[in-house]
Amino acid sequence: MQGYKDLKVYQLAYRLAMEIFHLSKSFPAEEKYSLTDQIRRSSRSVPANIAEGYRKRQYTKMFVSKIADADGEATETQVWLDVSKDCEYLSIEDHMRLIDGYGEVGRMLGGMLANPEKFLPK
């Protein structure tokens, strides 16, 4: 493994954050400093926390803490996705695809939290 960018969970989380960025461009202007900002911030925090945790993986507790933070941000993003759908800013299809993606991110992060030793430097 070369680094955090090789992690499938990082790649997926980054792709989802970019998709949210592009979809949220069409949210109403009055949401710019609330929903749009919140969903972009939380979605970007997922891959950022994965990257930071990976760099700190020689310290198991720090690694686990950052991966848990990433999982929390992914869950927060799912809430903002639900709000976006219910406010009719996001199609049902886009919502389901993104929710499914974050479900997969959550499963992968759960595996990392259950087995942090697999990610420790050799």
Rosetta blueprint (number, residue, H / E / L):
1 M L
2 Q L
3 G L
4 Y H
5 K H
6 D H
7 L L
8 K H
9 V H
10 Y H
11 Q H
12 L H
13 A H
14 Y H
15 R H
16 L H
17 A H
18 M H
19 E H
20 I H
21 F H
22 H H
23 L H
24 S H
25 K L
26 S L
27 F L
28 P L
29 A H
30 E H
31 E H
32 K H
33 Y H
34 S H
35 L H
36 T H
37 D H
38 Q H
39 I H
40 R H
41 R H
42 S H
43 S H
44 R H
45 S H
46 V H
47 P H
48 A H
49 N H
50 I H
51 A H
52 E H
53 G H
54 Y H
55 R H
56 K L
57 R L
58 Q L
59 Y L
60 T H
61 K H
62 M H
63 F H
64 V H
65 S H
66 K H
67 I H
68 A H
69 D H
70 A H
71 D H
72 G H
73 E H
74 A H
75 T H
76 E H
77 T H
78 Q H
79 V H
80 W H
81 L H
82 D H
83 V H
84 S H
85 K H
86 D H
87 C L
88 E L
89 Y L
90 L L
91 S L
92 I H
93 E H
94 D H
95 H H
96 M H
97 R H
98 L H
99 I H
100 D H
101 G H
102 Y H
103 G H
104 E H
105 V H
106 G H
107 R H
108 M H
109 L H
110 G H
111 G H
112 M H
113 L H
114 A H
115 N L
116 P H
117 E H
118 K H
119 F H
120 L L
121 P L
122 K L
